[in-house]
Amino acid sequence: MALLVHVLLAMSGWGGLTAPGVEGPVVRSQPIIRAGPGGNYPTLTEALAHAPEGSRVVVAPGVYREPTLVVDRPLEIVGEGWPVLDGEGEREILRVKAHGVTVRGLVLRNVGVSYTEDRAALRVEGVGGCLIQGNRVENAFFGIYLARAHDCRIVDNEIRGEAVRETASGNGIHLWYSRDILVQGNRISGHRDGIYFEFVEDSRIRDNLSRDNLRYGLHFMFSDRCRYEGNAFVENQAGVAVMYTKRVVMENNLFQDNWGSASFGLLLKDITDSEVRRNRFVRNTTALVADGAVRVQVEENEFRANGWAVRILANSLENQFTGNDFIGNTFDVATNSRRAYSTFRGNFWDRYRGYDLDRDGVGDVPFYPVRLFSLLVERNRPAILLLRSFFVDLLDTAERVLPALTPESLVDEAPRMRAVGAGAADAGGGRFAGSGSGRPRS
């Protein structure tokens, strides 16, 4: 009899109840609403209006040109065969205004440029617990936009813009006043900034590829206690700008081919108590710029084939550069001061010409990484034209014989004789390591 009651209750659709004599709840199956040709409703607008809370809205293949869609209750919206939601260059496409919404498998296309509002392909505002996974965003002003959101996941989306001017473009993934957000496994290109954070806390950016963006691959301000791991920032106008932030960890990322007259791989602007560890900086105009950086640990990174590996300004204090590899850079370290307020120790320098008589792997004489010519270039940028000249070779030779003009306090007292190995195959860029073209850029 108990078994019969259990079966009848299950067939009736009553969930959350326990049949007499039967252990555990009887779970009601998730209602499924089909939108599109042959579905319950011909349009997605109607399907969203009639779908009960907790249901799954399955969108059939096709192109849907409808007014801005608003999700105001917990739903799962799933595309079947990549249905296209087309904004026709005139409007925002999808707004999420409810907790616990999932959006998956959609193509969001053609969000028009606006100079008065931040139009997005998909906007989540004032809610939490959302999952945005496995979507394609094409030719959007802003791609995925979160404002005052929390505990959301943006995972495995492809976001491709067609921006040609910064003033007429938005960001691929844009977060504002949000917390506890996971941004993972996304591919972003063709936007103003690939990923943009402002007033975001306790969030993780992991295994993303951000390339060919007009300004920054990643740009974040006033965003404390965030972690950036395993990402690749490749061929952007500039790689990553970290501004006005504290307690940030950047680990195992790739900064590559961010090339131009004012480009850099990573800018640390007025940040404190942070970590830059086990990253790879390859073929950037300037790999790392420290401007007002305080108490930052820069450890076990590889700086290879950059114009400037590190430019550290006099307003940067108490930073530690330890266990890094400097290989094939035009200038290993440059500064605008005769004094040093940060410490370099235990790094490998391919320009080091010292010796190791006791064979402990550490050079017996210190290394001064700032070239005299780099000081001249800091004061007179056009002097860079003399870089390959015999005059510069004479300057370098004279400085090695009689160091007098380069900063005496900016010194590595224990240079390593062999590369530390920060650029091993498992370090730098996560699953997108090597995503660059490998070609020099003009």
HUFEN-V156707 format. One record per pair of residues at least 6 apart in sequence whose ideal C-beta (glycine too) atoms are under 7 Angstrom apart, sorted by sequence separation. I is the first residue (numbers start at 0). J is the second residue. If there is no record, write none. Layout:
BEGIN
i:I j:J
i:I j:J
END
This chain:
BEGIN
i:17 j:23
i:33 j:39
i:34 j:40
i:35 j:41
i:40 j:46
i:50 j:56
i:86 j:92
i:123 j:129
i:136 j:142
i:145 j:151
i:162 j:168
i:174 j:180
i:187 j:193
i:210 j:216
i:232 j:238
i:241 j:247
i:257 j:263
i:280 j:286
i:302 j:308
i:325 j:331
i:355 j:361
i:376 j:382
i:385 j:391
i:428 j:434
i:17 j:24
i:18 j:25
i:32 j:39
i:39 j:46
i:111 j:118
i:136 j:143
i:187 j:194
i:209 j:216
i:232 j:239
i:257 j:264
i:280 j:287
i:355 j:362
i:356 j:363
i:375 j:382
i:376 j:383
i:398 j:405
i:8 j:16
i:16 j:24
i:17 j:25
i:34 j:42
i:84 j:92
i:110 j:118
i:160 j:168
i:209 j:217
i:354 j:362
i:355 j:363
i:15 j:24
i:16 j:25
i:34 j:43
i:40 j:49
i:47 j:56
i:84 j:93
i:93 j:102
i:110 j:119
i:353 j:362
i:354 j:363
i:8 j:18
i:46 j:56
i:110 j:120
i:121 j:131
i:143 j:153
i:172 j:182
i:194 j:204
i:254 j:264
i:353 j:363
i:14 j:25
i:160 j:171
i:254 j:265
i:351 j:362
i:353 j:364
i:13 j:25
i:14 j:26
i:34 j:46
i:131 j:143
i:182 j:194
i:5 j:18
i:14 j:27
i:107 j:120
i:143 j:156
i:158 j:171
i:172 j:185
i:194 j:207
i:353 j:366
i:4 j:18
i:13 j:27
i:32 j:46
i:93 j:107
i:107 j:121
i:158 j:172
i:4 j:19
i:12 j:27
i:43 j:58
i:92 j:107
i:143 j:158
i:172 j:187
i:194 j:209
i:217 j:232
i:239 j:254
i:351 j:366
i:5 j:21
i:9 j:25
i:120 j:136
i:142 j:158
i:171 j:187
i:193 j:209
i:216 j:232
i:238 j:254
i:264 j:280
i:286 j:302
i:1 j:18
i:8 j:25
i:308 j:325
i:331 j:348
i:1 j:19
i:32 j:50
i:56 j:74
i:58 j:76
i:92 j:110
i:348 j:366
i:1 j:20
i:56 j:75
i:58 j:77
i:60 j:79
i:63 j:82
i:91 j:110
i:102 j:121
i:120 j:139
i:153 j:172
i:171 j:190
i:180 j:199
i:193 j:212
i:216 j:235
i:238 j:257
i:264 j:283
i:286 j:305
i:331 j:350
i:372 j:391
i:1 j:21
i:5 j:25
i:43 j:63
i:52 j:72
i:53 j:73
i:54 j:74
i:55 j:75
i:56 j:76
i:57 j:77
i:58 j:78
i:59 j:79
i:60 j:80
i:63 j:83
i:119 j:139
i:136 j:156
i:170 j:190
i:187 j:207
i:192 j:212
i:199 j:219
i:215 j:235
i:232 j:252
i:237 j:257
i:263 j:283
i:275 j:295
i:276 j:296
i:280 j:300
i:285 j:305
i:308 j:328
i:348 j:368
i:30 j:51
i:38 j:59
i:44 j:65
i:47 j:68
i:52 j:73
i:58 j:79
i:60 j:81
i:61 j:82
i:62 j:83
i:63 j:84
i:64 j:85
i:84 j:105
i:88 j:109
i:90 j:111
i:127 j:148
i:139 j:160
i:169 j:190
i:170 j:191
i:174 j:195
i:178 j:199
i:191 j:212
i:204 j:225
i:209 j:230
i:223 j:244
i:232 j:253
i:262 j:283
i:263 j:284
i:267 j:288
i:280 j:301
i:285 j:306
i:286 j:307
i:297 j:318
i:302 j:323
i:311 j:332
i:313 j:334
i:320 j:341
i:325 j:346
i:32 j:54
i:34 j:56
i:37 j:59
i:43 j:65
i:44 j:66
i:55 j:77
i:57 j:79
i:60 j:82
i:63 j:85
i:84 j:106
i:86 j:108
i:87 j:109
i:89 j:111
i:118 j:140
i:119 j:141
i:120 j:142
i:121 j:143
i:122 j:144
i:123 j:145
i:124 j:146
i:125 j:147
i:126 j:148
i:127 j:149
i:128 j:150
i:129 j:151
i:130 j:152
i:131 j:153
i:132 j:154
i:133 j:155
i:134 j:156
i:135 j:157
i:136 j:158
i:137 j:159
i:138 j:160
i:168 j:190
i:169 j:191
i:170 j:192
i:171 j:193
i:172 j:194
i:173 j:195
i:174 j:196
i:175 j:197
i:176 j:198
i:177 j:199
i:178 j:200
i:179 j:201
i:180 j:202
i:181 j:203
i:182 j:204
i:183 j:205
i:184 j:206
i:185 j:207
i:186 j:208
i:187 j:209
i:188 j:210
i:189 j:211
i:190 j:212
i:191 j:213
i:192 j:214
i:193 j:215
i:200 j:222
i:214 j:236
i:215 j:237
i:216 j:238
i:217 j:239
i:218 j:240
i:219 j:241
i:220 j:242
i:221 j:243
i:222 j:244
i:223 j:245
i:224 j:246
i:225 j:247
i:226 j:248
i:227 j:249
i:228 j:250
i:229 j:251
i:230 j:252
i:231 j:253
i:232 j:254
i:233 j:255
i:234 j:256
i:235 j:257
i:262 j:284
i:263 j:285
i:264 j:286
i:265 j:287
i:266 j:288
i:267 j:289
i:268 j:290
i:269 j:291
i:270 j:292
i:271 j:293
i:272 j:294
i:273 j:295
i:274 j:296
i:275 j:297
i:276 j:298
i:277 j:299
i:278 j:300
i:279 j:301
i:280 j:302
i:281 j:303
i:282 j:304
i:283 j:305
i:284 j:306
i:285 j:307
i:286 j:308
i:287 j:309
i:288 j:310
i:289 j:311
i:290 j:312
i:293 j:315
i:297 j:319
i:302 j:324
i:307 j:329
i:308 j:330
i:309 j:331
i:312 j:334
i:313 j:335
i:320 j:342
i:325 j:347
i:327 j:349
i:372 j:394
i:31 j:54
i:34 j:57
i:35 j:58
i:36 j:59
i:42 j:65
i:47 j:70
i:59 j:82
i:62 j:85
i:64 j:87
i:67 j:90
i:81 j:104
i:82 j:105
i:83 j:106
i:84 j:107
i:85 j:108
i:86 j:109
i:88 j:111
i:118 j:141
i:119 j:142
i:120 j:143
i:124 j:147
i:127 j:150
i:128 j:151
i:132 j:155
i:133 j:156
i:138 j:161
i:168 j:191
i:171 j:194
i:175 j:198
i:178 j:201
i:179 j:202
i:183 j:206
i:184 j:207
i:188 j:211
i:189 j:212
i:191 j:214
i:192 j:215
i:193 j:216
i:194 j:217
i:195 j:218
i:196 j:219
i:197 j:220
i:198 j:221
i:199 j:222
i:200 j:223
i:201 j:224
i:202 j:225
i:203 j:226
i:204 j:227
i:205 j:228
i:206 j:229
i:207 j:230
i:208 j:231
i:209 j:232
i:210 j:233
i:211 j:234
i:212 j:235
i:213 j:236
i:214 j:237
i:216 j:239
i:220 j:243
i:221 j:244
i:223 j:246
i:228 j:251
i:229 j:252
i:233 j:256
i:234 j:257
i:236 j:259
i:247 j:270
i:264 j:287
i:267 j:290
i:268 j:291
i:271 j:294
i:276 j:299
i:277 j:300
i:280 j:303
i:281 j:304
i:282 j:305
i:286 j:309
i:289 j:312
i:291 j:314
i:292 j:315
i:293 j:316
i:294 j:317
i:295 j:318
i:296 j:319
i:297 j:320
i:298 j:321
i:299 j:322
i:300 j:323
i:301 j:324
i:302 j:325
i:303 j:326
i:304 j:327
i:305 j:328
i:306 j:329
i:307 j:330
i:308 j:331
i:309 j:332
i:310 j:333
i:311 j:334
i:312 j:335
i:313 j:336
i:317 j:340
i:318 j:341
i:319 j:342
i:320 j:343
i:321 j:344
i:322 j:345
i:323 j:346
i:324 j:347
i:325 j:348
i:326 j:349
i:371 j:394
i:372 j:395
i:29 j:53
i:30 j:54
i:31 j:55
i:32 j:56
i:33 j:57
i:34 j:58
i:35 j:59
i:44 j:68
i:50 j:74
i:58 j:82
i:67 j:91
i:68 j:92
i:70 j:94
i:73 j:97
i:82 j:106
i:84 j:108
i:85 j:109
i:86 j:110
i:117 j:141
i:119 j:143
i:124 j:148
i:127 j:151
i:178 j:202
i:183 j:207
i:188 j:212
i:193 j:217
i:197 j:221
i:198 j:222
i:200 j:224
i:201 j:225
i:205 j:229
i:206 j:230
i:210 j:234
i:211 j:235
i:212 j:236
i:215 j:239
i:220 j:244
i:254 j:278
i:258 j:282
i:290 j:314
i:291 j:315
i:293 j:317
i:294 j:318
i:298 j:322
i:299 j:323
i:303 j:327
i:304 j:328
i:306 j:330
i:308 j:332
i:316 j:340
i:317 j:341
i:321 j:345
i:322 j:346
i:325 j:349
i:29 j:54
i:34 j:59
i:36 j:61
i:43 j:68
i:67 j:92
i:68 j:93
i:69 j:94
i:70 j:95
i:71 j:96
i:72 j:97
i:73 j:98
i:76 j:101
i:78 j:103
i:81 j:106
i:83 j:108
i:86 j:111
i:119 j:144
i:123 j:148
i:131 j:156
i:170 j:195
i:174 j:199
i:182 j:207
i:197 j:222
i:210 j:235
i:215 j:240
i:219 j:244
i:227 j:252
i:232 j:257
i:237 j:262
i:238 j:263
i:241 j:266
i:245 j:270
i:248 j:273
i:249 j:274
i:254 j:279
i:258 j:283
i:259 j:284
i:263 j:288
i:267 j:292
i:270 j:295
i:275 j:300
i:280 j:305
i:285 j:310
i:290 j:315
i:315 j:340
i:316 j:341
i:321 j:346
i:343 j:368
i:370 j:395
i:29 j:55
i:31 j:57
i:33 j:59
i:35 j:61
i:70 j:96
i:71 j:97
i:73 j:99
i:74 j:100
i:75 j:101
i:76 j:102
i:77 j:103
i:78 j:104
i:165 j:191
i:192 j:218
i:196 j:222
i:199 j:225
i:204 j:230
i:209 j:235
i:236 j:262
i:237 j:263
i:238 j:264
i:239 j:265
i:240 j:266
i:241 j:267
i:242 j:268
i:243 j:269
i:244 j:270
i:245 j:271
i:246 j:272
i:247 j:273
i:248 j:274
i:249 j:275
i:250 j:276
i:251 j:277
i:252 j:278
i:253 j:279
i:254 j:280
i:255 j:281
i:256 j:282
i:257 j:283
i:258 j:284
i:289 j:315
i:292 j:318
i:297 j:323
i:302 j:328
i:307 j:333
i:315 j:341
i:320 j:346
i:67 j:94
i:69 j:96
i:70 j:97
i:73 j:100
i:77 j:104
i:78 j:105
i:91 j:118
i:93 j:120
i:95 j:122
i:107 j:134
i:113 j:140
i:117 j:144
i:158 j:185
i:162 j:189
i:238 j:265
i:239 j:266
i:241 j:268
i:242 j:269
i:245 j:272
i:246 j:273
i:250 j:277
i:251 j:278
i:255 j:282
i:313 j:340
i:371 j:398
i:91 j:119
i:92 j:120
i:93 j:121
i:94 j:122
i:95 j:123
i:96 j:124
i:98 j:126
i:112 j:140
i:123 j:151
i:141 j:169
i:149 j:177
i:158 j:186
i:160 j:188
i:161 j:189
i:162 j:190
i:240 j:268
i:245 j:273
i:250 j:278
i:267 j:295
i:370 j:398
i:92 j:121
i:96 j:125
i:97 j:126
i:98 j:127
i:99 j:128
i:100 j:129
i:101 j:130
i:102 j:131
i:103 j:132
i:104 j:133
i:105 j:134
i:106 j:135
i:107 j:136
i:108 j:137
i:109 j:138
i:110 j:139
i:111 j:140
i:140 j:169
i:141 j:170
i:142 j:171
i:143 j:172
i:144 j:173
i:145 j:174
i:146 j:175
i:147 j:176
i:148 j:177
i:149 j:178
i:150 j:179
i:151 j:180
i:152 j:181
i:153 j:182
i:154 j:183
i:155 j:184
i:156 j:185
i:157 j:186
i:158 j:187
i:159 j:188
i:160 j:189
i:162 j:191
i:241 j:270
i:249 j:278
i:254 j:283
i:289 j:318
i:70 j:100
i:96 j:126
i:98 j:128
i:99 j:129
i:103 j:133
i:104 j:134
i:108 j:138
i:110 j:140
i:142 j:172
i:146 j:176
i:147 j:177
i:149 j:179
i:154 j:184
i:155 j:185
i:159 j:189
i:160 j:190
i:311 j:341
i:374 j:404
i:91 j:122
i:95 j:126
i:103 j:134
i:106 j:137
i:374 j:405
i:102 j:134
i:107 j:139
i:141 j:173
i:145 j:177
i:148 j:180
i:153 j:185
i:254 j:286
i:371 j:404
i:95 j:129
i:371 j:405
i:145 j:180
i:334 j:369
i:367 j:402
i:332 j:368
i:333 j:369
i:369 j:405
i:331 j:368
i:332 j:369
i:369 j:406
i:367 j:405
i:330 j:370
i:333 j:373
i:369 j:409
i:368 j:409
i:193 j:235
i:335 j:377
i:330 j:373
i:367 j:410
i:368 j:411
i:333 j:377
i:366 j:410
i:168 j:213
i:238 j:283
i:365 j:410
i:366 j:411
i:365 j:411
i:35 j:82
i:58 j:105
i:365 j:412
i:142 j:190
i:165 j:213
i:366 j:414
i:165 j:214
i:162 j:213
i:117 j:169
i:361 j:413
i:362 j:414
i:361 j:415
i:362 j:416
i:112 j:167
i:360 j:415
i:361 j:416
i:360 j:416
i:329 j:386
i:360 j:417
i:353 j:414
i:355 j:416
i:348 j:411
i:351 j:414
i:346 j:411
i:343 j:409
i:348 j:414
i:339 j:406
i:343 j:410
i:344 j:411
i:338 j:406
i:343 j:411
i:344 j:412
i:345 j:413
i:346 j:414
i:347 j:415
i:337 j:406
i:339 j:408
i:344 j:413
i:346 j:415
i:336 j:406
i:338 j:408
i:339 j:409
i:345 j:415
i:347 j:417
i:347 j:418
i:334 j:406
i:347 j:419
i:334 j:409
i:332 j:409
i:326 j:418
i:324 j:418
i:324 j:419
i:323 j:419
i:322 j:419
i:324 j:421
i:323 j:421
i:324 j:422
i:322 j:421
i:303 j:422
i:299 j:419
i:301 j:421
i:300 j:421
i:301 j:422
i:299 j:421
i:301 j:427
i:279 j:422
i:277 j:421
i:279 j:426
i:279 j:427
i:277 j:426
i:278 j:427
i:279 j:428
i:253 j:427
i:251 j:426
i:252 j:427
i:253 j:428
i:251 j:427
i:252 j:428
i:251 j:429
i:253 j:431
i:253 j:432
i:256 j:435
i:255 j:435
i:256 j:436
i:258 j:440
i:256 j:440
i:231 j:428
i:230 j:428
i:229 j:428
i:230 j:429
i:229 j:429
i:231 j:431
i:229 j:430
i:231 j:432
i:233 j:434
i:234 j:435
i:233 j:435
i:234 j:436
i:231 j:434
i:206 j:429
i:208 j:431
i:206 j:430
i:210 j:434
i:208 j:434
END
